[in-house]
Each structure stands twice: as structure tokens, then as C-alpha cells.
């Protein structure tokens, strides 16, 4: 098994977490980073299980299902937020408005 692919997917998970921490000003960027984390996780788990000789394809299907649910909820929240506040800036969610 080529372990460089495992390392690459693990580094991509860390890069997306770092991007999520840096790009917190827009809600859309946060959602894109979460989708990147989910995609990297969907790629990482089967590779990890294949390298340990455990073939469980149901875990990948469950992760894809959670990813689709997360994407649909995030999109509906983005639409609701942009219609209510006029933008996707996270600073517009402050409750300290006069």
C-alpha cells in the first residue's frame, strides 16, 4: 500500500481545518472548508481501512450520507441568512445591534 496517499489525505484534512480557522469571516467559506474536511475524510477512512486489511464499505456510504446532510443543511442556513441579513458575513450575526 502506498502510504504517501494516506499522508496526503491526512494533510489535506489538516489544511482544511486550518483554512476553516482562518476563513471565518464569510459563512460560505466556512461551509466550503467543512465540505473539504468531509471529502478528505471520505477518502481517508477507506484508505486507512484498506491498509489495515479491513474492508468495510458501509463506513464510506455512511460518511457520504452525513456529508450530503451537512451540505443541504448548510445551504439552507446560507439561504436563510442571506435573505434575513443581506450577506453571508459572520459579523452580521451579532446580537449587539441597536
C-alpha positions as CSV (number, residue, x, y, z in Angstrom):
1,X,0.0,0.0,0.0
2,X,1.3,3.4,-0.9
3,X,1.4,5.4,2.4
4,X,2.0,8.7,0.6
5,X,-1.7,8.8,-0.4
6,X,-2.6,8.3,3.3
7,X,-0.3,11.1,4.3
8,X,-1.6,13.4,1.6
9,X,-5.2,12.9,2.6
10,X,-4.4,13.4,6.3
11,X,-2.5,16.6,5.4
12,X,-5.5,17.8,3.3
13,X,-7.7,17.3,6.4
14,X,-5.3,19.4,8.5
15,X,-5.1,22.1,5.7
16,X,-8.9,22.3,5.6
17,X,-9.1,22.7,9.4
18,X,-6.5,25.4,9.2
19,X,-8.5,27.1,6.4
20,X,-11.6,26.9,8.5
21,X,-9.9,28.6,11.4
22,X,-8.5,31.4,9.1
23,X,-11.5,32.0,6.8
24,X,-14.2,32.6,9.5
25,X,-15.5,35.9,8.1
26,X,-17.8,34.5,5.5
27,X,-20.3,31.7,6.1
28,X,-19.9,30.3,2.6
29,X,-16.1,29.9,3.1
30,X,-16.8,28.1,6.3
31,X,-19.2,25.7,4.5
32,X,-16.6,25.1,1.8
33,X,-14.0,24.2,4.3
34,X,-16.4,21.8,6.1
35,X,-17.1,20.2,2.7
36,X,-13.4,19.8,2.1
37,X,-12.9,18.2,5.5
38,X,-15.8,15.8,4.8
39,X,-14.4,14.9,1.3
40,X,-10.9,14.3,2.7
41,X,-12.4,12.1,5.5
42,X,-14.4,10.1,3.0
43,X,-11.1,9.5,1.1
44,X,-9.0,8.9,4.2
45,X,-11.2,6.3,6.0
46,X,-11.3,3.7,3.2
47,X,-7.6,4.1,2.5
48,X,-6.9,3.6,6.2
49,X,-9.1,0.5,6.4
50,X,-7.6,-0.9,3.2
51,X,-4.1,-0.5,4.6
52,X,-5.1,-2.5,7.7
53,X,-6.9,-5.2,5.6
54,X,-10.4,-4.3,6.9
55,X,-12.8,-3.9,4.0
56,X,-16.0,-2.2,5.4
57,X,-17.6,-0.3,2.5
58,X,-20.6,0.7,4.7
59,X,-18.4,3.3,6.6
60,X,-17.9,5.2,3.3
61,X,-21.6,5.2,2.5
62,X,-22.4,6.4,6.0
63,X,-19.8,9.2,5.7
64,X,-21.2,10.2,2.3
65,X,-24.7,10.3,3.7
66,X,-23.6,12.6,6.6
67,X,-21.8,14.8,4.1
68,X,-24.9,15.2,1.9
69,X,-27.0,16.0,5.0
70,X,-24.4,18.5,6.2
71,X,-24.3,20.2,2.7
72,X,-28.1,20.5,2.5
73,X,-28.4,22.0,6.0
74,X,-25.5,24.4,5.3
75,X,-27.0,25.5,2.1
76,X,-30.4,26.1,3.7
77,X,-28.8,28.1,6.5
78,X,-26.8,30.1,4.0
79,X,-30.0,31.0,2.0
80,X,-31.9,31.8,5.2
81,X,-29.0,34.0,6.5
82,X,-28.5,35.9,3.2
83,X,-32.3,36.6,2.9
84,X,-32.5,37.7,6.6
85,X,-29.3,39.8,6.9
86,X,-28.5,40.6,3.3
87,X,-25.0,39.0,3.3
88,X,-23.1,36.0,4.5
89,X,-20.7,37.8,6.7
90,X,-20.4,36.2,10.1
91,X,-20.2,39.6,11.8
92,X,-23.8,40.3,10.8
93,X,-24.9,37.6,13.2
94,X,-24.1,39.7,16.2
95,X,-26.9,40.2,18.7
96,X,-25.5,43.5,19.9
97,X,-27.2,45.6,17.2
98,X,-29.0,48.7,18.3
